[in-house]
Amino acid sequence: MHYWAREEILVPSISPEKVKLWSYSDLMALRTIAWLRATKTSPDGQVVPATTMRAVRRALGALAELDLDLWQDDATPSVGVDRSGQIVISAHDAPVLPGGQEILDADMLDLLRPFDLGREVHGPDLVAPRPRLRIVPGKLAGAPHVRRTRIETEALAALARRGMQVAKIVRLYPAIETGDVEQALDLELQLQEGLALVA
């Protein structure tokens, strides 16, 4: 990621400084680069070489033009990238290119769902990191939160770190349930473990 930022392939849009901060769009772009530049195996068992940097740059350009207002609490389109670097959007209908042209099903990576290239670090679901939690780019600056609320998982984790029990947190926020808090704490723990691995 630091190499891609240095080479200006993908510069963090929130903060390119020493402590780099990535946006929701940046996360989709990072997954796009990682998948396209990896050697893959097609559904029929053929080895597929890494996609060219020209195609990667084309895919990043298409991602940058996506309208993040498409994302809502319960209506999130699927966004994928195929092996040639084409960005594919699918809501309820057939998959389409950003310009609206329909395509047949393609071998692609869903950029929003759990991400795994067979390495130790796995990317979480960027829509519903847990069944009761959501991430919506235009809501709470893309922070994970309890579904249908504006309660961020980080806020719940901060209360727990200060020693507040789950039952007391639920009493503090009547709009949520015990399961919401437990899933929020589980997600925040996973994110902290991921940061520790990077450090």
Short mmCIF file of the C-alpha atoms (twelve columns), coordinates in Angstrom:
data_MODEL
# 
_entry.id   MODEL 
# 
loop_
_atom_site.group_PDB 
_atom_site.id 
_atom_site.type_symbol 
_atom_site.label_atom_id 
_atom_site.label_alt_id 
_atom_site.label_comp_id 
_atom_site.label_asym_id 
_atom_site.label_seq_id 
_atom_site.Cartn_x 
_atom_site.Cartn_y 
_atom_site.Cartn_z 
_atom_site.pdbx_PDB_model_num 
ATOM 1   C CA . MET A 1   0.000   0.000   0.000   1 
ATOM 2   C CA . HIS A 2   2.828   2.384   0.799   1 
ATOM 3   C CA . TYR A 3   4.495   1.525   -2.526  1 
ATOM 4   C CA . TRP A 4   1.255   2.255   -4.404  1 
ATOM 5   C CA . ALA A 5   0.974   5.589   -2.570  1 
ATOM 6   C CA . ARG A 6   4.643   6.480   -3.258  1 
ATOM 7   C CA . GLU A 7   4.271   5.644   -6.948  1 
ATOM 8   C CA . GLU A 8   1.005   7.650   -7.051  1 
ATOM 9   C CA . ILE A 9   -0.969  4.627   -8.201  1 
ATOM 10  C CA . LEU A 10  -3.324  5.172   -5.275  1 
ATOM 11  C CA . VAL A 11  -2.666  8.056   -2.887  1 
ATOM 12  C CA . PRO A 12  -4.767  7.960   0.326   1 
ATOM 13  C CA . SER A 13  -7.538  10.504  -0.175  1 
ATOM 14  C CA . ILE A 14  -8.054  11.452  3.481   1 
ATOM 15  C CA . SER A 15  -4.419  11.797  4.585   1 
ATOM 16  C CA . PRO A 16  -1.359  10.953  2.471   1 
ATOM 17  C CA . GLU A 17  0.984   11.925  5.343   1 
ATOM 18  C CA . LYS A 18  3.018   9.558   7.523   1 
ATOM 19  C CA . VAL A 19  -0.150  8.269   9.224   1 
ATOM 20  C CA . LYS A 20  -2.073  7.391   6.074   1 
ATOM 21  C CA . LEU A 21  -5.869  7.491   6.200   1 
ATOM 22  C CA . TRP A 22  -7.911  5.721   3.528   1 
ATOM 23  C CA . SER A 23  -11.503 6.440   2.466   1 
ATOM 24  C CA . TYR A 24  -14.211 3.905   1.585   1 
ATOM 25  C CA . SER A 25  -13.452 4.463   -2.119  1 
ATOM 26  C CA . ASP A 26  -9.754  3.935   -1.393  1 
ATOM 27  C CA . LEU A 27  -10.523 0.550   0.205   1 
ATOM 28  C CA . MET A 28  -12.347 -0.582  -2.945  1 
ATOM 29  C CA . ALA A 29  -9.414  0.654   -5.022  1 
ATOM 30  C CA . LEU A 30  -6.875  -1.170  -2.820  1 
ATOM 31  C CA . ARG A 31  -8.797  -4.416  -3.208  1 
ATOM 32  C CA . THR A 32  -8.966  -3.832  -6.969  1 
ATOM 33  C CA . ILE A 33  -5.206  -3.363  -7.274  1 
ATOM 34  C CA . ALA A 34  -4.389  -6.355  -5.050  1 
ATOM 35  C CA . TRP A 35  -6.703  -8.721  -6.958  1 
ATOM 36  C CA . LEU A 36  -5.801  -7.550  -10.451 1 
ATOM 37  C CA . ARG A 37  -2.048  -7.667  -9.789  1 
ATOM 38  C CA . ALA A 38  -2.203  -11.165 -8.270  1 
ATOM 39  C CA . THR A 39  -1.903  -14.358 -10.284 1 
ATOM 40  C CA . LYS A 40  -5.344  -15.982 -10.215 1 
ATOM 41  C CA . THR A 41  -6.973  -19.267 -11.116 1 
ATOM 42  C CA . SER A 42  -10.034 -19.043 -13.363 1 
ATOM 43  C CA . PRO A 43  -13.206 -21.079 -12.622 1 
ATOM 44  C CA . ASP A 44  -12.091 -23.655 -15.241 1 
ATOM 45  C CA . GLY A 45  -8.721  -24.127 -13.489 1 
ATOM 46  C CA . GLN A 46  -6.557  -22.042 -15.832 1 
ATOM 47  C CA . VAL A 47  -3.795  -19.877 -14.328 1 
ATOM 48  C CA . VAL A 48  -4.485  -16.213 -15.095 1 
ATOM 49  C CA . PRO A 49  -1.472  -13.874 -15.016 1 
ATOM 50  C CA . ALA A 50  -1.525  -10.509 -13.295 1 
ATOM 51  C CA . THR A 51  -3.536  -7.832  -15.076 1 
ATOM 52  C CA . THR A 52  -1.548  -5.036  -16.729 1 
ATOM 53  C CA . MET A 53  -1.044  -1.750  -14.906 1 
ATOM 54  C CA . ARG A 54  -2.836  0.012   -17.771 1 
ATOM 55  C CA . ALA A 55  -5.990  -1.995  -17.014 1 
ATOM 56  C CA . VAL A 56  -5.509  -1.393  -13.274 1 
ATOM 57  C CA . ARG A 57  -5.345  2.373   -13.842 1 
ATOM 58  C CA . ARG A 58  -8.477  2.198   -16.031 1 
ATOM 59  C CA . ALA A 59  -10.314 0.336   -13.241 1 
ATOM 60  C CA . LEU A 60  -9.205  2.903   -10.649 1 
ATOM 61  C CA . GLY A 61  -10.489 5.709   -12.874 1 
ATOM 62  C CA . ALA A 62  -13.894 4.010   -13.194 1 
ATOM 63  C CA . LEU A 63  -14.058 3.493   -9.416  1 
ATOM 64  C CA . ALA A 64  -13.270 7.169   -8.791  1 
ATOM 65  C CA . GLU A 65  -16.327 8.127   -10.843 1 
ATOM 66  C CA . LEU A 66  -18.766 5.926   -8.891  1 
ATOM 67  C CA . ASP A 67  -21.562 7.769   -7.122  1 
ATOM 68  C CA . LEU A 68  -21.334 6.744   -3.458  1 
ATOM 69  C CA . ASP A 69  -24.886 8.016   -2.947  1 
ATOM 70  C CA . LEU A 70  -25.964 4.631   -4.382  1 
ATOM 71  C CA . TRP A 71  -25.193 3.172   -0.942  1 
ATOM 72  C CA . GLN A 72  -27.948 3.197   1.676   1 
ATOM 73  C CA . ASP A 73  -28.629 1.244   4.880   1 
ATOM 74  C CA . ASP A 74  -30.542 -1.549  3.161   1 
ATOM 75  C CA . ALA A 75  -29.961 -0.944  -0.552  1 
ATOM 76  C CA . THR A 76  -26.359 -1.488  -1.499  1 
ATOM 77  C CA . PRO A 77  -25.304 -2.384  -5.023  1 
ATOM 78  C CA . SER A 78  -22.597 -4.949  -5.550  1 
ATOM 79  C CA . VAL A 79  -19.413 -3.549  -7.076  1 
ATOM 80  C CA . GLY A 80  -16.959 -5.898  -8.708  1 
ATOM 81  C CA . VAL A 81  -13.942 -5.886  -10.958 1 
ATOM 82  C CA . ASP A 82  -13.372 -8.510  -13.650 1 
ATOM 83  C CA . ARG A 83  -10.024 -9.915  -14.756 1 
ATOM 84  C CA . SER A 84  -9.659  -7.329  -17.528 1 
ATOM 85  C CA . GLY A 85  -10.068 -4.439  -15.086 1 
ATOM 86  C CA . GLN A 86  -13.686 -3.596  -15.953 1 
ATOM 87  C CA . ILE A 87  -15.741 -2.286  -13.007 1 
ATOM 88  C CA . VAL A 88  -19.102 -4.059  -12.798 1 
ATOM 89  C CA . ILE A 89  -22.117 -2.855  -10.807 1 
ATOM 90  C CA . SER A 90  -25.046 -5.066  -9.902  1 
ATOM 91  C CA . ALA A 91  -28.083 -3.971  -7.914  1 
ATOM 92  C CA . HIS A 92  -31.204 -6.066  -8.531  1 
ATOM 93  C CA . ASP A 93  -30.867 -6.527  -12.275 1 
ATOM 94  C CA . ALA A 94  -28.153 -8.037  -14.436 1 
ATOM 95  C CA . PRO A 95  -24.582 -6.815  -13.889 1 
ATOM 96  C CA . VAL A 96  -23.787 -3.621  -15.796 1 
ATOM 97  C CA . LEU A 97  -20.759 -1.486  -16.570 1 
ATOM 98  C CA . PRO A 98  -20.832 2.000   -14.972 1 
ATOM 99  C CA . GLY A 99  -22.200 3.442   -18.253 1 
ATOM 100 C CA . GLY A 100 -25.217 1.102   -18.047 1 
ATOM 101 C CA . GLN A 101 -24.199 -1.567  -20.607 1 
ATOM 102 C CA . GLU A 102 -25.369 -5.041  -19.489 1 
ATOM 103 C CA . ILE A 103 -22.816 -7.847  -19.435 1 
ATOM 104 C CA . LEU A 104 -22.881 -11.579 -18.990 1 
ATOM 105 C CA . ASP A 105 -21.654 -13.015 -15.690 1 
ATOM 106 C CA . ALA A 106 -17.894 -12.614 -15.521 1 
ATOM 107 C CA . ASP A 107 -15.134 -14.018 -13.341 1 
ATOM 108 C CA . MET A 108 -14.786 -11.133 -10.916 1 
ATOM 109 C CA . LEU A 109 -14.013 -10.045 -7.394  1 
ATOM 110 C CA . ASP A 110 -16.802 -8.469  -5.323  1 
ATOM 111 C CA . LEU A 111 -15.044 -5.419  -3.892  1 
ATOM 112 C CA . LEU A 112 -17.420 -5.032  -0.944  1 
ATOM 113 C CA . ARG A 113 -17.645 -8.534  0.456   1 
ATOM 114 C CA . PRO A 114 -15.019 -10.377 2.561   1 
ATOM 115 C CA . PHE A 115 -11.701 -10.290 0.773   1 
ATOM 116 C CA . ASP A 116 -9.113  -13.074 0.763   1 
ATOM 117 C CA . LEU A 117 -6.112  -13.660 -1.465  1 
ATOM 118 C CA . GLY A 118 -4.927  -16.634 0.582   1 
ATOM 119 C CA . ARG A 119 -2.757  -14.562 2.891   1 
ATOM 120 C CA . GLU A 120 -2.897  -14.127 6.670   1 
ATOM 121 C CA . VAL A 121 -4.696  -10.772 6.479   1 
ATOM 122 C CA . HIS A 122 -8.306  -10.867 5.320   1 
ATOM 123 C CA . GLY A 123 -10.469 -7.860  4.509   1 
ATOM 124 C CA . PRO A 124 -13.838 -7.561  6.253   1 
ATOM 125 C CA . ASP A 125 -17.182 -7.126  4.556   1 
ATOM 126 C CA . LEU A 126 -17.410 -3.433  3.587   1 
ATOM 127 C CA . VAL A 127 -21.230 -3.401  3.666   1 
ATOM 128 C CA . ALA A 128 -22.248 -5.553  6.615   1 
ATOM 129 C CA . PRO A 129 -19.141 -6.370  8.671   1 
ATOM 130 C CA . ARG A 130 -21.472 -8.198  11.071  1 
ATOM 131 C CA . PRO A 131 -25.183 -9.050  10.618  1 
ATOM 132 C CA . ARG A 132 -26.310 -6.182  12.880  1 
ATOM 133 C CA . LEU A 133 -23.741 -3.637  11.651  1 
ATOM 134 C CA . ARG A 134 -23.515 -1.548  8.491   1 
ATOM 135 C CA . ILE A 135 -21.057 0.676   6.626   1 
ATOM 136 C CA . VAL A 136 -22.592 3.360   4.381   1 
ATOM 137 C CA . PRO A 137 -20.112 5.783   2.735   1 
ATOM 138 C CA . GLY A 138 -22.415 8.810   3.010   1 
ATOM 139 C CA . LYS A 139 -23.445 8.123   6.612   1 
ATOM 140 C CA . LEU A 140 -21.210 8.919   9.595   1 
ATOM 141 C CA . ALA A 141 -18.283 9.427   7.189   1 
ATOM 142 C CA . GLY A 142 -18.329 5.706   6.415   1 
ATOM 143 C CA . ALA A 143 -17.774 4.598   10.021  1 
ATOM 144 C CA . PRO A 144 -19.145 1.166   10.983  1 
ATOM 145 C CA . HIS A 145 -22.348 1.587   12.970  1 
ATOM 146 C CA . VAL A 146 -25.315 -0.327  14.358  1 
ATOM 147 C CA . ARG A 147 -27.840 -0.904  11.574  1 
ATOM 148 C CA . ARG A 148 -30.618 1.714   11.326  1 
ATOM 149 C CA . THR A 149 -28.956 3.962   13.928  1 
ATOM 150 C CA . ARG A 150 -26.189 6.548   14.037  1 
ATOM 151 C CA . ILE A 151 -24.337 4.733   16.841  1 
ATOM 152 C CA . GLU A 152 -20.754 4.024   15.765  1 
ATOM 153 C CA . THR A 153 -19.062 0.785   16.781  1 
ATOM 154 C CA . GLU A 154 -16.017 2.767   17.931  1 
ATOM 155 C CA . ALA A 155 -18.173 4.706   20.422  1 
ATOM 156 C CA . LEU A 156 -19.486 1.452   21.900  1 
ATOM 157 C CA . ALA A 157 -15.966 0.008   22.077  1 
ATOM 158 C CA . ALA A 158 -14.697 3.151   23.824  1 
ATOM 159 C CA . LEU A 159 -17.339 2.704   26.535  1 
ATOM 160 C CA . ALA A 160 -16.378 -0.955  26.965  1 
ATOM 161 C CA . ARG A 161 -12.670 -0.046  27.206  1 
ATOM 162 C CA . ARG A 162 -13.568 2.298   30.068  1 
ATOM 163 C CA . GLY A 163 -15.070 -0.643  31.917  1 
ATOM 164 C CA . MET A 164 -18.757 -0.223  31.114  1 
ATOM 165 C CA . GLN A 165 -20.592 -3.563  30.943  1 
ATOM 166 C CA . VAL A 166 -22.672 -4.487  27.881  1 
ATOM 167 C CA . ALA A 167 -25.960 -4.334  29.840  1 
ATOM 168 C CA . LYS A 168 -25.183 -0.778  30.971  1 
ATOM 169 C CA . ILE A 169 -24.295 0.282   27.414  1 
ATOM 170 C CA . VAL A 170 -27.662 -1.075  26.229  1 
ATOM 171 C CA . ARG A 171 -29.436 0.945   28.924  1 
ATOM 172 C CA . LEU A 172 -27.531 4.031   27.790  1 
ATOM 173 C CA . TYR A 173 -28.691 3.491   24.172  1 
ATOM 174 C CA . PRO A 174 -32.315 2.225   24.237  1 
ATOM 175 C CA . ALA A 175 -32.379 1.894   20.407  1 
ATOM 176 C CA . ILE A 176 -29.926 -1.035  20.465  1 
ATOM 177 C CA . GLU A 177 -29.839 -4.554  21.877  1 
ATOM 178 C CA . THR A 178 -27.209 -6.701  23.564  1 
ATOM 179 C CA . GLY A 179 -26.366 -8.444  20.267  1 
ATOM 180 C CA . ASP A 180 -25.659 -5.082  18.617  1 
ATOM 181 C CA . VAL A 181 -23.105 -4.185  21.280  1 
ATOM 182 C CA . GLU A 182 -21.498 -7.643  21.219  1 
ATOM 183 C CA . GLN A 183 -21.075 -7.517  17.434  1 
ATOM 184 C CA . ALA A 184 -19.724 -3.952  17.604  1 
ATOM 185 C CA . LEU A 185 -17.120 -4.994  20.178  1 
ATOM 186 C CA . ASP A 186 -16.195 -8.062  18.104  1 
ATOM 187 C CA . LEU A 187 -15.665 -5.934  14.972  1 
ATOM 188 C CA . GLU A 188 -13.578 -3.359  16.825  1 
ATOM 189 C CA . LEU A 189 -11.434 -6.146  18.276  1 
ATOM 190 C CA . GLN A 190 -10.843 -7.547  14.772  1 
ATOM 191 C CA . LEU A 191 -9.879  -4.093  13.500  1 
ATOM 192 C CA . GLN A 192 -7.472  -3.535  16.409  1 
ATOM 193 C CA . GLU A 193 -5.872  -6.947  15.805  1 
ATOM 194 C CA . GLY A 194 -5.452  -6.019  12.123  1 
ATOM 195 C CA . LEU A 195 -3.722  -2.767  13.082  1 
ATOM 196 C CA . ALA A 196 -1.421  -4.662  15.457  1 
ATOM 197 C CA . LEU A 197 -0.429  -7.031  12.621  1 
ATOM 198 C CA . VAL A 198 0.424   -4.088  10.374  1 
ATOM 199 C CA . ALA A 199 2.413   -2.366  13.120  1 
# 
